[in-house]
Amino acid sequence: MQNEADVVILGAGGAGMMCAIRAGRRGRSVVLLDHAKKIGGKILISGGGRCNFTNLGAGPGNYVSLNPHFMKSALARYSPWDFIELVVKHGIPYHEKKLGQQFCDGSAQAIVDMLEKECLLAGARFELSCKIERVETIPTGNRRFRVSTDRGIVECDSVVVATGGLSLPKIGATGIGYEIAKEFGLDLVARAPALDGFVFSDEDGRRFSGLAGVSFDSIITCNGMTFHEAILFTHAGLSGPATLQASLHWNGGDPVTVDLLPGIDPMVWFMEKKKSGNRSLVKNLLSELLASRLAERLCELHFPDARPLPDVSEKELKVFCELLKSWTFVPKSTVGYSKAEVTRGGVSTDELSSKTLETRKVPGLYFIGEVVDVTGWLGGYNFQWAWASGAAAGDVV
């Protein structure tokens, strides 16, 4: 391994490679260090292997951070269309799935190959299977930093930390980026798994056991944020796109509310059935609107005597319909980093320049991507932050 470079980037994921491309194009000598054997591991598994590489609607309102304005500058200067231009340049077929989400028609490998090719064209080099041991400043000499690894030492002018978060340790996630931040005295915002499923409380786990696999359209609300997408019952609790979105805004002990019948007023629907003389059991009628297993379970809990509709009072029906429109539960937890798509929290944005992602305390030290306290919604937003933050740093390192 060469022992000198202008820029050392820690992490060969999306943010790191984008930074390398932009810095290399400016004539900077760049090396990317990663302990993994392959580059872009998170890109490869994203979007079911097709990579939801951006979202056309990406804006500051789609991100969670203690500073909701921090990401404005980077996102404004590198838009979803800038990345799409790169995709088109490389002839990668893509499509919009829904809600502005852009996916490869084929494999996510095409995005990794594209970024790798652009890195190499810009003169950047990769050093993989390389464990980062320490980053320190050099008091005297031509270079500012010394990066020690299990394969030698590299001295450089700038260090860019693009190591990601704690989510998905099975593909190599570690907390080294946070450790480096601590070593340099930077503040960290508490981390938590996000874009993750919910685990039911013990009581709710018993009440809703046997429903794994039941999926349906819903509106889910948590801490004032509302998402209209599918939810899915699992063996542990709830998953599905709407649940993952809500988890980004959830803190321990917060209630989560679900509209099980979006766009339908069940009270009006049941009263029409009642007026028509329909004598069906409530659970059978509800099965016309919800998956039968879920309809039966809800009725078991609230109408255990299995009464036909005419025998249910209007008052009872009203209470039941209110439940259907605002079923509320308090999760025990999220599933955890093993399944979470991202890590919420990270290096405090107070420590960084919003224009360059450089630390205020240590000139030449940058943090980009997921390691920073900027976390996007499900649907391509986190990749857009990776591209935008990587470009912002790469244009100045």
WOURNOR-V349561 format. One record per helix or strand. SS is the DSSP state (h for helix, s for strand). FROM is the first residue (numbers start at 1). TO is the last residue. Records with the same first field share a line. If there is no record, write none. Layout:
BEGIN
SS->FROM-TO ; FROM-TO
END
This chain:
BEGIN
s->4-10 ; 30-33 ; 52-55 ; 63-64 ; 94-96 ; 101-104 ; 125-127 ; 132-137 ; 145-149 ; 152-161 ; 188-194 ; 198-199 ; 215-222 ; 225-233 ; 237-239 ; 255-259 ; 281-281 ; 308-308 ; 327-330 ; 333-334 ; 342-347 ; 352-352 ; 358-359 ; 365-367 ; 372-372 ; 375-376
h->14-25 ; 41-49 ; 60-62 ; 72-77 ; 80-89 ; 109-121 ; 169-171 ; 176-183 ; 202-207 ; 241-247 ; 266-275 ; 282-286 ; 292-302 ; 309-311 ; 314-325 ; 349-351 ; 369-371 ; 381-394
END
